Amino acid sequence: MIVNKSPDELIEYLLLNLKLVKENDKKINKIKNELVTNNNFIPGAAQELINSTEDDLSGLDLRLICLLTEHIYVATGDKKLKTDEWFTPKEIKTSTLYDYVYETHVDSIKLPLTMPDPFLKIDDKNYIGYWDAQFANQLLSDLLSYNPETQRETRKIQRNNQIEFAIKIYPHSIKEMTAKLLKGKLGYTTITINALVGTSDTGKELSYNPKNMTLTVNEGTELNILDGMHRLTAIKNALEINPNLKHKVQVAIKNFNLPQAKEFLADISKQNAISKDRVKELEKNRFSDDAMNYLNLESDLKDRISVVGHVSVGSNEIVRYGVLSDAINSEFIMKSRLDADKVGERLSKFFYYLFGLYPDEFINDVNRIKKKSYINTNRMFAGYVVLAKRMVEENSSFENIKDILDSIDFDRKNPLWKEIGYVNSSGAFHSGSEKNIMNFFRNLDLKKSMEEN
């Protein structure tokens, strides 16, 4: 530390600011993410560092104190914690190079390394095989590396007046994968590793024995993660909770030079993305999705629900899967598939009456009416889910739907729709439209509407 600075004084400031940080989950997660990404911490160890007490800090490695000081400074903006006020440039640089796994892991894997399980050779640059979770995790700790030039996305970080690149990860995705791993429900998708051409000490990165299908990574070879960092991180997290986790990872090992690796990454990045609605339909992990199954098979909405992210013009589609599914999930309490089927049955009956009472709007002349009215627009169906629930709860016959809806002026020129936030000032829909129309129907005076008509 700088000669005229007291460690006790720094610890006092750290503890004061740590207390503030611990009250903000976003800041805690950001610090943990930085430690995991840049210093190879396992999440549990990162959390333990953040939870440090005065006694813990007093006996802590100086490099860790410096790291913690830097992250707490960034999180709080307290200028008293600027690292260059407490540490020498050499100490700061040394702390940035701290590697938790290297410092704590004794039995590391070293090159040359022969894969423990068989690999299939496609050609000299492509091999396919698998690792078990424990082996994949150890490789992540000891040999696999991050190359910013061959990543889908990177993020810039400023450290000691220098711009560095770090891998961009999405904690929500990792959390979801970890949960699926622990439940044995994560599918066998493939991670891709590149044995970078020109890095081997022997002039050849990979050696293959076709007789016993063994693949060997030769000494000095740099193994870059091309695709699968989220999956590997999820495996690391899951093994912290269950070290005996049974899971195999499909692995594609490439032997590309840098331009070839970049071209490969560009090719897989160009693949057509799946819409969020299609993902929800494929996952079907909520009871609302069981109710959706009922609607899609047994109601007037059969073949009219879009799963491609938008309602196609000129098609028979009238509502997006995500709009209906999210509204059902929000409005109805379902604890079993039986509950979901009952909800589906009630909604099916509601839409039977809705379409029957307004045949032009929902069956015969949908597109023409949509040009001047909001009654049959996609997002309006979120409101209809609320209305259906209210009518069931208030013992109101679905035959009263027409009286209720006739009391509402659905004309697109009606200023009401901008006032409630169904559309913005320009008349366009925005991300809050569904919630706002649901609130509108929650607050609608049904009794008054029926009396007026």
C-alpha positions as CSV (number, residue, x, y, z in Angstrom):
1,M,0.0,0.0,0.0
2,I,1.0,3.6,-0.3
3,V,3.3,4.5,2.5
4,N,1.2,7.1,4.2
5,K,-2.0,5.1,4.1
6,S,-3.4,3.0,6.9
7,P,-5.0,-0.5,6.1
8,D,-7.3,0.0,9.0
9,E,-8.6,3.3,7.5
10,L,-9.3,1.6,4.2
11,I,-11.1,-1.3,5.8
12,E,-13.3,1.2,7.7
13,Y,-14.3,2.8,4.4
14,L,-14.8,-0.5,2.7
15,L,-17.1,-1.8,5.4
16,L,-19.2,1.4,5.3
17,N,-19.7,1.2,1.6
18,L,-20.2,-2.6,1.6
19,K,-23.2,-2.1,3.8
20,L,-24.7,0.3,1.2
21,V,-23.9,-2.1,-1.7
22,K,-25.6,-5.1,0.0
23,E,-28.9,-3.2,0.0
24,N,-28.8,-3.2,-3.8
25,D,-29.1,-6.6,-5.6
26,K,-28.2,-5.1,-9.0
27,K,-24.9,-3.7,-7.6
28,I,-24.1,-7.0,-5.9
29,N,-24.8,-9.0,-9.0
30,K,-22.7,-6.6,-11.1
31,I,-19.7,-7.0,-8.7
32,K,-20.1,-10.8,-8.7
33,N,-20.3,-10.8,-12.5
34,E,-17.1,-8.8,-12.7
35,L,-15.2,-11.1,-10.3
36,V,-16.5,-14.2,-12.2
37,T,-15.7,-12.8,-15.6
38,N,-12.4,-11.1,-15.1
39,N,-10.8,-12.9,-12.1
40,N,-12.2,-16.5,-12.6
41,F,-14.1,-16.5,-9.3
42,I,-16.8,-19.1,-8.7
43,P,-20.0,-17.3,-7.8
44,G,-20.1,-18.6,-4.2
45,A,-16.5,-17.3,-3.6
46,A,-17.4,-13.9,-5.1
47,Q,-20.4,-13.7,-2.8
48,E,-18.2,-14.6,0.2
49,L,-15.8,-11.8,-0.7
50,I,-18.7,-9.3,-0.8
51,N,-19.9,-10.6,2.6
52,S,-16.6,-9.9,4.2
53,T,-16.6,-8.6,7.8
54,E,-13.9,-6.6,9.5
55,D,-12.1,-9.7,10.6
56,D,-12.2,-11.2,7.1
57,L,-10.8,-8.1,5.5
58,S,-8.0,-7.8,8.1
59,G,-6.6,-11.2,7.0
60,L,-7.3,-10.9,3.3
61,D,-4.8,-11.1,0.5
62,L,-3.8,-7.6,-0.5
63,R,-4.7,-8.3,-4.1
64,L,-8.3,-9.2,-3.1
65,I,-8.6,-6.0,-0.9
66,C,-7.5,-4.0,-4.0
67,L,-10.0,-5.8,-6.2
68,L,-12.8,-5.3,-3.7
69,T,-11.9,-1.6,-3.3
70,E,-12.0,-1.1,-7.1
71,H,-15.4,-2.7,-7.4
72,I,-17.0,-1.0,-4.4
73,Y,-15.7,2.3,-5.8
74,V,-17.3,1.7,-9.2
75,A,-20.5,0.6,-7.5
76,T,-20.8,3.6,-5.0
77,G,-18.7,6.4,-6.6
78,D,-17.1,7.1,-3.2
79,K,-13.9,8.9,-4.3
80,K,-12.2,7.9,-1.0
81,L,-12.1,4.3,-2.5
82,K,-10.2,5.1,-5.7
83,T,-7.5,2.4,-5.8
84,D,-4.7,4.8,-6.8
85,E,-5.3,6.6,-3.5
86,W,-4.4,3.5,-1.6
87,F,-2.3,1.2,-3.7
88,T,0.8,1.4,-5.9
89,P,0.5,1.0,-9.6
90,K,2.2,-2.4,-9.3
91,E,-0.2,-3.6,-6.7
92,I,-3.2,-2.5,-8.8
93,K,-1.8,-4.3,-11.9
94,T,-1.1,-7.4,-9.9
95,S,-4.7,-7.4,-8.5
96,T,-6.2,-7.3,-12.0
97,L,-4.3,-10.5,-12.8
98,Y,-5.6,-12.4,-9.8
99,D,-7.1,-15.7,-10.8
100,Y,-9.2,-17.3,-8.2
101,V,-9.2,-20.8,-9.6
102,Y,-5.5,-20.7,-10.3
103,E,-4.8,-19.6,-6.8
104,T,-7.0,-22.2,-5.1
105,H,-7.0,-25.1,-7.5
106,V,-4.2,-27.6,-6.9
107,D,-4.8,-30.6,-9.3
108,S,-5.0,-28.7,-12.5
109,I,-5.3,-30.2,-16.0
110,K,-2.2,-29.6,-18.2
111,L,-1.3,-30.1,-21.8
112,P,-0.8,-32.4,-23.6
113,L,-4.2,-33.8,-22.9
114,T,-6.0,-36.8,-24.3
115,M,-9.8,-36.5,-24.1
116,P,-11.2,-39.2,-21.7
117,D,-14.1,-40.1,-24.0
118,P,-14.1,-40.9,-27.7
119,F,-14.3,-38.2,-30.4
120,L,-15.5,-38.6,-34.0
121,K,-13.2,-37.0,-36.6
122,I,-15.2,-35.2,-39.4
123,D,-12.1,-33.8,-41.1
124,D,-8.8,-32.3,-40.0
125,K,-10.5,-29.2,-38.6
126,N,-13.7,-30.7,-37.1
127,Y,-14.2,-33.2,-34.2
128,I,-17.3,-34.2,-32.3
129,G,-17.6,-35.8,-28.9
130,Y,-18.7,-35.1,-25.3
131,W,-17.4,-34.3,-21.8
132,D,-19.1,-35.0,-18.5
133,A,-19.9,-31.9,-16.4
134,Q,-17.0,-32.3,-14.0
135,F,-14.5,-32.6,-16.8
136,A,-16.0,-29.6,-18.6
137,N,-15.8,-27.6,-15.4
138,Q,-12.2,-28.5,-14.8
139,L,-11.3,-27.6,-18.3
140,L,-13.0,-24.2,-17.9
141,S,-10.9,-23.6,-14.8
142,D,-7.6,-24.7,-16.2
143,L,-7.4,-24.6,-20.0
144,L,-10.3,-23.0,-21.8
145,S,-9.8,-19.3,-22.6
146,Y,-11.7,-16.3,-23.7
147,N,-10.6,-14.7,-27.0
148,P,-12.4,-11.3,-27.5
149,E,-11.8,-11.5,-31.3
150,T,-14.0,-14.7,-31.6
151,Q,-17.0,-13.8,-29.4
152,R,-20.5,-12.9,-30.5
153,E,-20.5,-9.8,-28.2
154,T,-18.0,-8.1,-26.0
155,R,-18.2,-5.2,-23.6
156,K,-15.6,-2.6,-23.1
157,I,-14.4,-1.9,-19.5
158,Q,-12.0,0.8,-18.4
159,R,-9.3,-0.4,-16.0
160,N,-6.4,1.8,-14.9
161,N,-6.9,4.2,-17.8
162,Q,-6.9,1.4,-20.3
163,I,-9.8,-0.1,-22.4
164,E,-10.1,-3.8,-22.0
165,F,-12.6,-6.2,-23.5
166,A,-14.6,-8.7,-21.5
167,I,-17.1,-11.4,-22.5
168,K,-20.8,-10.2,-22.4
169,I,-22.9,-12.6,-20.4
170,Y,-26.5,-12.6,-19.4
171,P,-27.0,-13.6,-15.7
172,H,-30.7,-14.5,-16.2
173,S,-29.8,-17.0,-18.9
174,I,-27.1,-18.6,-16.7
175,K,-29.6,-18.7,-13.7
176,E,-32.2,-20.5,-15.9
177,M,-29.7,-23.0,-17.3
178,T,-28.4,-23.7,-13.8
179,A,-31.9,-24.5,-12.5
180,K,-32.5,-26.8,-15.4
181,L,-29.2,-28.6,-14.9
182,L,-30.0,-29.2,-11.2
183,K,-33.4,-30.6,-12.3
184,G,-31.8,-32.8,-15.0
185,K,-33.8,-30.9,-17.7
186,L,-31.1,-29.0,-19.6
187,G,-31.0,-30.4,-23.2
188,Y,-27.8,-31.6,-24.8
189,T,-27.0,-28.6,-26.9
190,T,-23.4,-28.3,-28.3
191,I,-20.6,-26.0,-27.1
192,T,-17.8,-25.2,-29.6
193,I,-14.1,-25.0,-28.7
194,N,-11.4,-23.8,-31.1
195,A,-7.8,-25.2,-30.9
196,L,-6.3,-22.0,-32.3
197,V,-4.0,-22.6,-35.2
198,G,-0.4,-21.5,-34.6
199,T,-0.4,-21.8,-30.8
200,S,0.9,-25.3,-30.4
201,D,4.5,-25.8,-29.3
202,T,4.8,-28.8,-31.7
203,G,3.3,-27.1,-34.8
204,K,0.2,-29.3,-34.6
205,E,-2.6,-28.4,-32.2
206,L,-4.6,-31.7,-32.4
207,S,-3.6,-35.4,-32.8
208,Y,-6.1,-38.1,-33.6
209,N,-5.9,-41.9,-33.3
210,P,-8.7,-43.3,-35.5
211,K,-8.2,-46.8,-34.1
212,N,-9.4,-45.9,-30.6
213,M,-11.0,-42.6,-31.5
214,T,-8.9,-40.6,-29.1
215,L,-8.3,-36.9,-29.6
216,T,-5.2,-35.3,-28.0
217,V,-4.6,-31.5,-27.5
218,N,-0.9,-30.9,-27.9
219,E,1.3,-28.8,-25.6
220,G,1.0,-25.1,-25.9
221,T,-2.4,-25.1,-27.7
222,E,-4.7,-22.3,-26.9
223,L,-8.3,-23.6,-26.5
224,N,-10.8,-20.7,-27.1
225,I,-14.5,-20.9,-26.3
226,L,-16.3,-20.0,-29.5
227,D,-19.8,-20.8,-28.4
228,G,-21.2,-22.0,-25.0
229,M,-19.8,-19.7,-22.3
230,H,-23.2,-19.4,-20.7
231,R,-23.7,-23.2,-20.6
232,L,-20.2,-23.7,-19.1
233,T,-20.8,-21.1,-16.5
234,A,-24.1,-22.7,-15.6
235,I,-22.4,-26.1,-15.2
236,K,-19.8,-24.4,-12.8
237,N,-22.7,-22.9,-10.8
238,A,-24.6,-26.2,-10.7
239,L,-21.6,-28.2,-9.5
240,E,-21.2,-25.8,-6.6
241,I,-24.6,-26.9,-5.4
242,N,-24.4,-30.6,-6.5
243,P,-20.8,-31.8,-7.1
244,N,-22.2,-35.2,-8.1
245,L,-24.3,-33.7,-11.0
246,K,-24.8,-36.1,-13.8
247,H,-24.7,-34.3,-17.1
248,K,-22.9,-34.7,-20.4
249,V,-21.9,-31.8,-22.7
250,Q,-21.9,-32.2,-26.5
251,V,-18.6,-30.7,-27.7
252,A,-17.5,-29.6,-31.2
253,I,-13.7,-29.0,-31.3
254,K,-12.4,-27.0,-34.2
255,N,-8.9,-26.4,-35.5
256,F,-9.3,-22.9,-37.1
257,N,-7.0,-20.0,-37.5
258,L,-8.3,-16.6,-36.4
259,P,-10.0,-15.6,-39.7
260,Q,-11.7,-19.0,-40.0
261,A,-12.9,-18.8,-36.4
262,K,-14.4,-15.4,-37.1
263,E,-16.1,-16.6,-40.2
264,F,-17.6,-19.6,-38.3
265,L,-18.9,-17.2,-35.6
266,A,-20.4,-15.0,-38.3
267,D,-22.1,-18.0,-39.9
268,I,-23.8,-19.2,-36.7
269,S,-24.7,-15.6,-35.7
270,K,-26.6,-15.2,-39.0
271,Q,-28.9,-18.1,-38.2
272,N,-32.5,-16.9,-38.0
273,A,-33.5,-16.1,-34.4
274,I,-36.6,-17.7,-33.0
275,S,-39.3,-15.3,-31.9
276,K,-40.1,-15.0,-28.2
277,D,-43.6,-16.2,-28.8
278,R,-42.3,-19.4,-30.5
279,V,-39.8,-19.9,-27.6
280,K,-42.7,-19.7,-25.1
281,E,-44.8,-22.1,-27.2
282,L,-41.8,-24.6,-27.4
283,E,-40.9,-24.4,-23.7
284,K,-44.5,-24.6,-22.4
285,N,-43.3,-24.4,-18.8
286,R,-46.2,-22.6,-17.3
287,F,-49.8,-23.8,-16.6
288,S,-50.9,-20.9,-18.8
289,D,-49.4,-22.8,-21.7
290,D,-51.6,-25.8,-20.9
291,A,-54.6,-23.4,-21.0
292,M,-53.2,-22.2,-24.4
293,N,-53.1,-25.7,-25.7
294,Y,-56.8,-26.0,-24.9
295,L,-57.6,-22.7,-26.7
296,N,-55.5,-23.7,-29.7
297,L,-57.3,-27.0,-30.0
298,E,-60.8,-26.5,-28.7
299,S,-61.9,-22.9,-29.2
300,D,-62.7,-20.4,-31.9
301,L,-59.0,-19.3,-31.7
302,K,-57.9,-22.6,-33.3
303,D,-55.3,-21.8,-36.0
304,R,-55.6,-18.1,-35.2
305,I,-52.8,-17.7,-32.7
306,S,-49.5,-16.5,-34.0
307,V,-46.2,-17.9,-32.7
308,V,-43.8,-16.0,-35.0
309,G,-43.7,-12.7,-33.0
310,H,-46.4,-10.8,-35.0
311,V,-49.8,-11.3,-36.4
312,S,-49.3,-11.8,-40.2
313,V,-51.2,-9.5,-42.4
314,G,-53.6,-11.4,-44.7
315,S,-53.5,-14.5,-42.6
316,N,-56.2,-16.0,-40.4
317,E,-54.2,-15.0,-37.3
318,I,-55.6,-12.6,-34.8
319,V,-53.6,-12.7,-31.6
320,R,-50.0,-13.5,-30.6
321,Y,-49.3,-16.5,-28.4
322,G,-47.3,-14.4,-25.9
323,V,-50.0,-11.8,-25.4
324,L,-52.6,-14.5,-24.5
325,S,-50.2,-16.7,-22.5
326,D,-48.8,-13.8,-20.4
327,A,-52.3,-12.4,-19.7
328,I,-53.6,-15.8,-18.6
329,N,-50.6,-16.4,-16.4
330,S,-51.1,-13.0,-14.8
331,E,-54.8,-13.3,-14.2
332,F,-55.5,-16.9,-13.2
333,I,-54.1,-18.9,-10.3
334,M,-53.4,-22.4,-11.6
335,K,-51.7,-25.1,-9.5
336,S,-52.3,-28.1,-11.8
337,R,-53.0,-29.1,-15.3
338,L,-56.6,-29.6,-14.2
339,D,-56.8,-26.0,-13.2
340,A,-55.3,-25.0,-16.5
341,D,-57.9,-27.0,-18.4
342,K,-60.7,-25.4,-16.5
343,V,-59.3,-22.0,-17.3
344,G,-58.9,-23.0,-21.0
345,E,-62.5,-24.2,-21.0
346,R,-63.9,-20.9,-19.5
347,L,-61.9,-18.8,-21.9
348,S,-63.0,-21.0,-24.9
349,K,-66.6,-20.3,-23.9
350,F,-65.9,-16.6,-23.6
351,F,-64.3,-16.4,-27.1
352,Y,-67.2,-18.5,-28.5
353,Y,-69.6,-15.7,-27.4
354,L,-67.2,-12.9,-28.3
355,F,-66.8,-14.1,-31.9
356,G,-70.4,-15.1,-32.2
357,L,-71.7,-11.7,-31.0
358,Y,-69.2,-9.8,-33.2
359,P,-68.8,-11.9,-36.3
360,D,-67.7,-9.1,-38.6
361,E,-65.1,-7.8,-36.2
362,F,-63.5,-11.3,-35.4
363,I,-64.5,-13.5,-38.3
364,N,-65.8,-12.0,-41.6
365,D,-64.3,-8.6,-42.0
366,V,-61.4,-8.5,-39.5
367,N,-58.8,-6.4,-41.5
368,R,-61.2,-3.7,-42.7
369,I,-62.6,-3.1,-39.2
370,K,-59.1,-3.2,-37.7
371,K,-58.2,-0.1,-39.8
372,K,-60.7,2.1,-37.9
373,S,-61.2,0.2,-34.7
374,Y,-59.1,-1.3,-31.9
375,I,-61.7,-3.9,-31.0
376,N,-59.9,-6.8,-32.7
377,T,-56.3,-5.7,-32.3
378,N,-53.8,-8.2,-31.0
379,R,-53.1,-6.5,-27.6
380,M,-56.8,-6.0,-26.9
381,F,-57.0,-9.7,-26.2
382,A,-55.0,-9.2,-23.0
383,G,-58.0,-7.0,-21.8
384,Y,-60.5,-9.7,-22.9
385,V,-58.7,-12.2,-20.7
386,V,-59.3,-9.8,-17.7
387,L,-62.9,-9.3,-18.8
388,A,-63.5,-13.1,-19.0
389,K,-62.1,-13.6,-15.5
390,R,-64.2,-10.8,-14.0
391,M,-67.4,-12.1,-15.6
392,V,-66.8,-15.5,-14.2
393,E,-66.1,-14.1,-10.7
394,E,-69.1,-11.8,-10.8
395,N,-71.4,-14.6,-12.1
396,S,-72.2,-12.6,-15.2
397,S,-73.4,-14.5,-18.3
398,F,-71.1,-14.3,-21.3
399,E,-74.2,-13.3,-23.2
400,N,-73.7,-9.8,-21.6
401,I,-70.4,-9.4,-23.5
402,K,-72.1,-7.3,-26.2
403,D,-73.7,-5.0,-23.7
404,I,-70.3,-4.4,-22.0
405,L,-68.3,-3.9,-25.2
406,D,-71.0,-1.7,-26.9
407,S,-70.5,0.8,-24.0
408,I,-66.9,1.2,-25.2
409,D,-66.0,3.4,-28.2
410,F,-63.2,1.4,-29.9
411,D,-62.8,3.9,-32.7
412,R,-59.1,4.7,-33.2
413,K,-59.8,8.4,-33.1
414,N,-61.2,8.1,-29.5
415,P,-58.7,10.0,-27.2
416,L,-59.4,7.5,-24.5
417,W,-56.8,5.1,-26.0
418,K,-54.0,7.6,-25.6
419,E,-55.2,8.6,-22.2
420,I,-55.0,5.1,-20.8
421,G,-51.7,4.4,-22.6
422,Y,-53.0,1.8,-25.0
423,V,-51.3,3.8,-27.7
424,N,-48.7,6.6,-27.5
425,S,-49.1,10.2,-28.6
426,S,-48.4,9.1,-32.2
427,G,-51.0,6.4,-32.1
428,A,-48.5,3.6,-32.1
429,F,-48.5,0.7,-29.7
430,H,-45.7,0.4,-27.1
431,S,-44.4,-2.2,-24.7
432,G,-46.8,-1.2,-21.9
433,S,-50.0,-1.5,-24.0
434,E,-51.0,-4.9,-22.7
435,K,-50.7,-3.9,-19.1
436,N,-52.6,-0.7,-19.6
437,I,-55.5,-2.3,-21.4
438,M,-55.7,-5.0,-18.7
439,N,-55.9,-2.2,-16.1
440,F,-58.6,-0.6,-18.1
441,F,-60.8,-3.7,-18.0
442,R,-60.0,-4.3,-14.3
443,N,-61.4,-0.9,-13.5
444,L,-64.4,-1.0,-15.9
445,D,-67.8,-0.7,-14.2
446,L,-69.5,-3.8,-15.7
447,K,-72.8,-3.3,-14.0
448,K,-73.0,0.3,-15.3
449,S,-72.0,-0.8,-18.8
450,M,-74.7,-3.5,-18.9
451,E,-77.4,-1.1,-17.6
452,E,-76.6,1.5,-20.2
453,N,-77.1,-1.0,-23.0
